[in-house]
Amino acid sequence: MSTDFIPQVQNRQQDAEFKTAMHGKDVTNKTGFLSAISKNVDAQQVAVSEYFKHWDNKDTKHETEQDKQTRLAEYATLTKHYYNLVTDFYEYGWGTSFHFSRFYKGEPFKASIARHEQYLAYQGGIKKGMKVLDVGCGVGGPAQQIARFTEAHITGLNNNDYQVERATEYAKKAGLSDYLNFVKGDFMQMDFPNETFDAVYAIEATVHAPKLEGVYGEIYRVLKPGGTFAVYEWVMTDKYDETIPLHREISYGIEIGDGIPKMYKVDVARDALKTVGFEILHEEDLAAKGDEVPWYYPLSGEWKYCRSVGDLVTIFRTSWLGRQVTMKSIGLLESLKLAPPGSQKVTVALEDAAVNLVLGAKMELFTPMMLFVAKKPL
């Protein structure tokens, strides 16, 4: 990894104004598909342009070292615009918890998602009354589940104003405002004082960092001595070899469709934790447990694993067939000027990511659930 990383300067007023321009003043009056096609045309074009400039007219054979460094340098803007573009599609297909999970045979989709979140809370030692930080909290689905499970007080950190506002409103509707608080901020340069939190967790979020030592170092700083950091990390496995063209194409496809400046191997994450001072208590790739029901089955559309009507709806939306229906529908609406320009381009990128996530999983090159539990020494 590059060692000359410099955090981006934040302009919070500008970000807030852009959120209002793109999504409107009331960001929770619409959800899912309807919200995805209701964005302001001009703002949508800006977001599409700013995001895809990092990949347009490039591929694994023609990307330069400068292309890679630019993505790393502009990590905050890249991630911010990614979630301005895809949050509604995520909610439409996945609900309010934007992550994968293990599945037990006969287990409903939502139960698996909840168990995955509860397991992380258990591994991280999160207990009643603790002050906890959720790094990269999305729209707050995991924070809600963990707050109910533990009765801890959770602060969600997110650099996307749209998601922060939605998370806050969802917590209010769930009756959890006394336990949950969501704030705008960059996880590479947090505003919290040293030793603020009893525990910290992150679910598939720190992959957006340009330098893992940067985000892990900030987590270490704001964590109290003796506190625990538990994370589900997206990484390429030890079987990944960037010099093999197919391997790099899979990694590149994941990066494009998931707003990631650079995918790293598992040893990079492990070494980064140690470098900033953490003591690793436990590590385990939960995707390599030999489960009868694979974690990627919602993307592959293996209907035999569905256990409820709700599962059927969710798996249809996330499956190859459902994604094709969504892409074609969005394309038609865009051609009729009923959806803002660039909407179909976003769905194509999401489709490319899904294909590469499944391929990477089947080749055992990628995992979205490399569990690390680390402690800040006393």
C-alpha positions as CSV (number, residue, x, y, z in Angstrom):
1,M,0.0,0.0,0.0
2,S,1.0,3.6,-0.6
3,T,2.5,5.2,2.5
4,D,2.0,8.8,1.5
5,F,-1.8,9.0,2.1
6,I,-3.3,12.4,3.0
7,P,-7.0,12.5,4.1
8,Q,-9.3,14.6,1.9
9,V,-10.5,17.9,3.2
10,Q,-14.1,17.8,4.1
11,N,-16.7,20.4,3.1
12,R,-19.7,19.5,5.1
13,Q,-21.8,22.4,4.1
14,Q,-21.3,21.6,0.5
15,D,-22.1,18.0,1.1
16,A,-25.3,18.8,2.9
17,E,-26.4,21.1,0.1
18,F,-25.7,18.5,-2.5
19,K,-27.7,15.9,-0.5
20,T,-30.7,18.3,-0.5
21,A,-30.3,19.1,-4.2
22,M,-30.1,15.4,-5.2
23,H,-32.6,13.8,-2.9
24,G,-34.9,16.6,-1.8
25,K,-35.5,18.1,1.7
26,D,-37.5,15.1,3.0
27,V,-35.3,12.1,2.3
28,T,-37.6,9.5,3.9
29,N,-40.8,10.2,2.1
30,K,-39.9,7.7,-0.6
31,T,-37.9,4.5,-0.4
32,G,-36.4,1.8,-2.7
33,F,-37.2,1.8,-6.4
34,L,-39.4,4.9,-6.3
35,S,-36.7,6.9,-4.5
36,A,-34.1,5.6,-7.0
37,I,-35.9,7.1,-10.0
38,S,-36.9,10.4,-8.3
39,K,-33.5,12.1,-7.9
40,N,-32.8,15.5,-9.3
41,V,-31.6,15.2,-12.8
42,D,-28.7,17.7,-12.6
43,A,-27.4,16.4,-9.3
44,Q,-27.6,12.8,-10.5
45,Q,-25.5,13.7,-13.5
46,V,-22.9,15.3,-11.2
47,A,-22.8,12.2,-9.0
48,V,-22.6,9.8,-12.0
49,S,-19.8,11.9,-13.5
50,E,-17.8,12.2,-10.3
51,Y,-18.0,8.5,-9.5
52,F,-17.5,6.9,-12.9
53,K,-14.7,9.2,-14.0
54,H,-12.5,6.8,-12.0
55,W,-13.4,3.8,-14.3
56,D,-14.8,5.2,-17.6
57,N,-12.7,4.2,-20.6
58,K,-10.4,2.0,-18.4
59,D,-10.0,-1.7,-17.7
60,T,-7.5,-3.9,-16.0
61,K,-5.2,-3.8,-19.0
62,H,-5.2,-0.1,-19.4
63,E,-5.5,1.4,-15.9
64,T,-2.3,3.2,-14.9
65,E,-0.7,3.5,-11.6
66,Q,-1.9,7.1,-11.6
67,D,-5.5,5.9,-12.0
68,K,-5.0,3.7,-8.9
69,Q,-3.5,6.5,-6.9
70,T,-6.2,9.0,-7.9
71,R,-8.9,6.6,-6.6
72,L,-7.1,6.3,-3.3
73,A,-6.6,10.0,-3.0
74,E,-10.2,10.8,-3.7
75,Y,-11.6,8.0,-1.6
76,A,-14.1,10.2,0.3
77,T,-15.7,11.8,-2.7
78,L,-15.8,8.4,-4.5
79,T,-17.5,6.7,-1.6
80,K,-19.9,9.6,-1.0
81,H,-21.2,9.7,-4.5
82,Y,-21.3,5.9,-4.7
83,Y,-23.8,5.8,-1.9
84,N,-25.7,8.8,-3.2
85,L,-26.3,6.7,-6.3
86,V,-26.8,3.2,-4.9
87,T,-28.4,3.5,-1.4
88,D,-32.0,3.3,-2.8
89,F,-31.1,0.2,-4.9
90,Y,-29.6,-1.4,-1.8
91,E,-32.6,-0.8,0.3
92,Y,-34.9,-2.1,-2.6
93,G,-33.0,-5.3,-2.9
94,W,-31.5,-5.9,0.6
95,G,-33.4,-3.9,3.2
96,T,-31.6,-1.6,5.7
97,S,-28.6,-3.9,6.5
98,F,-26.2,-3.7,3.6
99,H,-24.1,-6.8,4.2
100,F,-23.8,-10.5,3.5
101,S,-24.2,-13.3,6.1
102,R,-23.9,-17.0,6.6
103,F,-27.0,-19.1,6.2
104,Y,-28.1,-22.2,8.0
105,K,-30.2,-24.7,6.2
106,G,-33.9,-23.7,6.6
107,E,-33.0,-20.2,8.0
108,P,-34.9,-17.2,6.6
109,F,-32.9,-14.4,5.0
110,K,-33.7,-11.8,7.6
111,A,-33.0,-14.1,10.5
112,S,-29.5,-14.8,9.0
113,I,-28.8,-11.1,8.6
114,A,-29.8,-10.5,12.3
115,R,-27.7,-13.4,13.6
116,H,-24.7,-12.2,11.6
117,E,-25.0,-8.8,13.4
118,Q,-25.6,-10.3,16.8
119,Y,-22.6,-12.6,16.4
120,L,-20.3,-9.7,15.8
121,A,-21.7,-7.9,18.8
122,Y,-21.1,-11.1,20.9
123,Q,-17.5,-11.5,19.6
124,G,-16.8,-7.8,20.2
125,G,-18.0,-8.1,23.9
126,I,-20.6,-5.4,23.4
127,K,-22.8,-5.2,26.5
128,K,-25.6,-3.1,28.1
129,G,-24.8,0.5,28.7
130,M,-21.5,0.5,26.7
131,K,-20.7,3.5,24.5
132,V,-20.1,1.9,21.0
133,L,-19.0,3.2,17.6
134,D,-20.4,1.8,14.4
135,V,-17.9,2.7,11.7
136,G,-19.6,3.1,8.3
137,C,-23.1,2.6,9.6
138,G,-25.1,2.7,6.4
139,V,-28.8,3.5,7.0
140,G,-28.5,2.0,10.5
141,G,-30.0,-1.5,10.1
142,P,-27.2,-3.3,12.0
143,A,-27.0,-0.6,14.7
144,Q,-30.8,-1.1,15.4
145,Q,-30.3,-4.9,15.7
146,I,-27.2,-4.6,17.9
147,A,-28.9,-2.0,20.1
148,R,-31.9,-4.3,20.7
149,F,-29.6,-7.3,21.3
150,T,-27.3,-5.6,23.8
151,E,-29.0,-2.3,25.0
152,A,-25.7,-0.5,24.2
153,H,-25.6,3.1,23.2
154,I,-24.4,3.2,19.6
155,T,-23.1,6.1,17.5
156,G,-23.1,5.5,13.8
157,L,-20.4,7.3,11.7
158,N,-21.0,7.9,8.0
159,N,-19.7,10.2,5.4
160,N,-22.9,10.3,3.3
161,D,-25.5,12.9,4.5
162,Y,-28.3,11.0,2.7
163,Q,-27.7,7.8,4.7
164,V,-27.2,9.7,8.0
165,E,-30.6,11.3,7.6
166,R,-32.3,8.1,6.7
167,A,-30.7,6.2,9.6
168,T,-31.8,8.8,12.0
169,E,-35.4,8.7,10.8
170,Y,-35.5,4.9,10.8
171,A,-34.2,4.8,14.4
172,K,-36.9,7.2,15.4
173,K,-39.6,5.1,13.8
174,A,-38.2,2.0,15.5
175,G,-38.4,3.7,18.9
176,L,-34.6,3.5,19.4
177,S,-33.6,7.2,19.4
178,D,-32.4,6.9,23.0
179,Y,-29.9,4.2,22.0
180,L,-28.8,5.4,18.5
181,N,-27.2,8.5,17.2
182,F,-25.9,9.0,13.7
183,V,-23.3,11.6,12.7
184,K,-21.6,12.8,9.6
185,G,-17.8,12.2,9.4
186,D,-14.8,10.7,7.7
187,F,-13.5,7.5,9.3
188,M,-10.0,8.4,8.2
189,Q,-10.1,11.6,10.3
190,M,-12.7,11.2,13.1
191,D,-13.9,14.2,15.2
192,F,-14.2,12.2,18.4
193,P,-11.8,12.7,21.3
194,N,-9.2,10.1,22.2
195,E,-10.5,7.1,24.2
196,T,-14.2,7.9,23.7
197,F,-15.7,4.4,23.1
198,D,-15.9,1.2,25.0
199,A,-16.1,-0.8,21.8
200,V,-16.1,-0.3,18.1
201,Y,-17.4,-2.5,15.2
202,A,-17.5,-2.2,11.4
203,I,-19.5,-4.4,9.0
204,E,-18.1,-4.5,5.5
205,A,-17.4,-0.8,5.6
206,T,-13.7,-0.2,6.2
207,V,-13.0,-1.7,2.7
208,H,-13.7,1.8,1.4
209,A,-10.6,3.1,3.2
210,P,-7.6,3.9,0.9
211,K,-5.2,2.8,3.6
212,L,-6.3,0.3,6.3
213,E,-3.7,1.7,8.7
214,G,-5.5,5.0,8.4
215,V,-9.0,3.8,9.5
216,Y,-7.7,1.2,11.9
217,G,-5.4,3.9,13.5
218,E,-8.4,6.2,14.0
219,I,-10.4,3.4,15.5
220,Y,-7.5,2.6,17.9
221,R,-7.3,6.3,18.9
222,V,-11.0,6.7,19.8
223,L,-11.2,3.3,21.6
224,K,-10.6,3.1,25.3
225,P,-7.7,1.0,26.6
226,G,-8.8,-2.6,27.0
227,G,-11.6,-2.0,24.4
228,T,-12.4,-4.3,21.5
229,F,-12.7,-3.7,17.8
230,A,-14.7,-6.3,15.9
231,V,-14.9,-6.2,12.1
232,Y,-16.2,-8.1,9.1
233,E,-13.7,-7.1,6.5
234,W,-13.9,-7.5,2.7
235,V,-10.6,-8.9,1.5
236,M,-9.1,-11.0,-1.2
237,T,-7.9,-14.3,0.2
238,D,-4.4,-15.8,0.1
239,K,-5.4,-17.6,-3.1
240,Y,-5.6,-14.3,-4.9
241,D,-2.8,-13.4,-7.2
242,E,-3.0,-9.9,-8.8
243,T,-0.6,-11.0,-11.6
244,I,-3.2,-13.4,-12.9
245,P,-5.4,-11.5,-15.3
246,L,-8.7,-13.2,-14.3
247,H,-8.0,-12.6,-10.6
248,R,-7.4,-8.9,-11.2
249,E,-10.5,-8.7,-13.4
250,I,-12.6,-10.1,-10.6
251,S,-11.1,-7.7,-8.1
252,Y,-11.6,-4.8,-10.5
253,G,-15.2,-5.7,-11.1
254,I,-15.9,-5.7,-7.4
255,E,-14.2,-2.3,-7.0
256,I,-16.2,-0.7,-9.8
257,G,-19.6,-1.9,-8.6
258,D,-19.0,-1.4,-4.9
259,G,-17.3,1.9,-4.6
260,I,-14.0,0.6,-3.5
261,P,-10.7,2.4,-4.3
262,K,-8.6,-0.7,-3.9
263,M,-9.2,-4.3,-2.8
264,Y,-6.5,-5.7,-0.5
265,K,-5.5,-9.2,0.6
266,V,-6.2,-10.5,4.0
267,D,-2.6,-10.2,5.1
268,V,-2.7,-6.5,4.5
269,A,-5.6,-6.1,6.9
270,R,-4.0,-8.3,9.5
271,D,-0.7,-6.4,9.3
272,A,-2.5,-3.1,9.5
273,L,-4.2,-4.0,12.7
274,K,-0.9,-5.0,14.3
275,T,0.9,-2.0,12.9
276,V,-1.4,0.5,14.7
277,G,-1.1,-1.3,18.0
278,F,-4.0,-3.8,18.1
279,E,-3.6,-7.2,19.6
280,I,-5.6,-9.7,17.5
281,L,-7.6,-12.0,19.7
282,H,-9.4,-13.9,17.0
283,E,-9.5,-14.2,13.2
284,E,-11.7,-16.4,11.1
285,D,-13.0,-16.4,7.5
286,L,-16.7,-17.1,8.0
287,A,-17.1,-17.6,4.3
288,A,-14.8,-20.7,4.4
289,K,-16.8,-22.7,6.9
290,G,-18.1,-25.2,4.3
291,D,-21.7,-24.1,4.8
292,E,-24.3,-26.1,2.8
293,V,-26.0,-22.8,2.0
294,P,-23.4,-20.4,0.5
295,W,-23.3,-16.8,1.7
296,Y,-23.7,-15.6,-2.0
297,Y,-26.9,-17.6,-2.7
298,P,-29.1,-14.4,-2.8
299,L,-26.9,-13.1,-5.6
300,S,-26.8,-16.4,-7.5
301,G,-30.6,-16.9,-7.2
302,E,-30.7,-20.4,-5.8
303,W,-34.4,-20.6,-5.1
304,K,-34.2,-23.9,-3.3
305,Y,-32.8,-22.1,-0.2
306,C,-35.8,-19.8,0.2
307,R,-37.9,-20.4,3.3
308,S,-40.6,-17.8,3.2
309,V,-42.6,-15.5,0.9
310,G,-40.3,-12.7,2.1
311,D,-37.3,-14.7,1.0
312,L,-38.7,-15.2,-2.4
313,V,-39.2,-11.5,-2.9
314,T,-35.7,-10.6,-1.6
315,I,-34.0,-13.3,-3.6
316,F,-35.8,-12.4,-6.7
317,R,-34.7,-8.8,-6.4
318,T,-31.0,-9.7,-5.7
319,S,-30.8,-12.7,-8.2
320,W,-29.5,-12.5,-11.7
321,L,-33.1,-12.6,-13.1
322,G,-34.2,-9.9,-10.7
323,R,-31.2,-7.7,-11.5
324,Q,-31.9,-8.0,-15.2
325,V,-35.5,-7.0,-14.7
326,T,-34.4,-4.0,-12.6
327,M,-31.8,-3.0,-15.2
328,K,-34.2,-3.2,-18.1
329,S,-36.9,-1.4,-16.2
330,I,-34.6,1.4,-15.2
331,G,-33.3,1.7,-18.8
332,L,-36.8,2.0,-20.1
333,L,-37.8,4.6,-17.6
334,E,-34.6,6.5,-18.3
335,S,-35.3,6.5,-22.1
336,L,-38.8,7.8,-21.3
337,K,-37.2,10.5,-19.1
338,L,-39.0,9.1,-16.0
339,A,-35.7,8.2,-14.4
340,P,-32.7,10.6,-14.2
341,P,-29.8,10.1,-16.7
342,G,-27.2,7.6,-15.6
343,S,-29.6,5.4,-13.6
344,Q,-29.1,2.4,-15.8
345,K,-25.3,2.9,-15.7
346,V,-25.5,2.5,-12.0
347,T,-27.5,-0.7,-12.2
348,V,-25.0,-2.1,-14.8
349,A,-22.2,-1.5,-12.4
350,L,-24.1,-3.2,-9.6
351,E,-24.7,-6.2,-11.9
352,D,-21.0,-6.4,-12.8
353,A,-20.1,-6.3,-9.1
354,A,-22.6,-9.1,-8.3
355,V,-21.2,-11.3,-11.0
356,N,-17.7,-10.9,-9.8
357,L,-18.6,-11.3,-6.2
358,V,-20.1,-14.7,-7.0
359,L,-17.2,-15.7,-9.2
360,G,-14.7,-14.6,-6.7
361,A,-16.4,-16.6,-4.0
362,K,-16.7,-19.7,-6.1
363,M,-12.9,-19.5,-6.9
364,E,-12.2,-18.8,-3.2
365,L,-10.5,-15.5,-4.1
366,F,-12.8,-13.2,-2.1
367,T,-14.5,-13.1,1.3
368,P,-16.9,-10.4,2.6
369,M,-16.7,-11.8,6.2
370,M,-13.1,-12.0,7.3
371,L,-13.8,-11.6,11.0
372,F,-11.1,-9.9,13.1
373,V,-11.5,-9.3,16.8
374,A,-8.8,-7.0,18.2
375,K,-8.1,-5.5,21.5
376,K,-6.4,-2.2,22.5
377,P,-3.9,-3.0,25.2
378,L,-4.4,-1.5,28.6
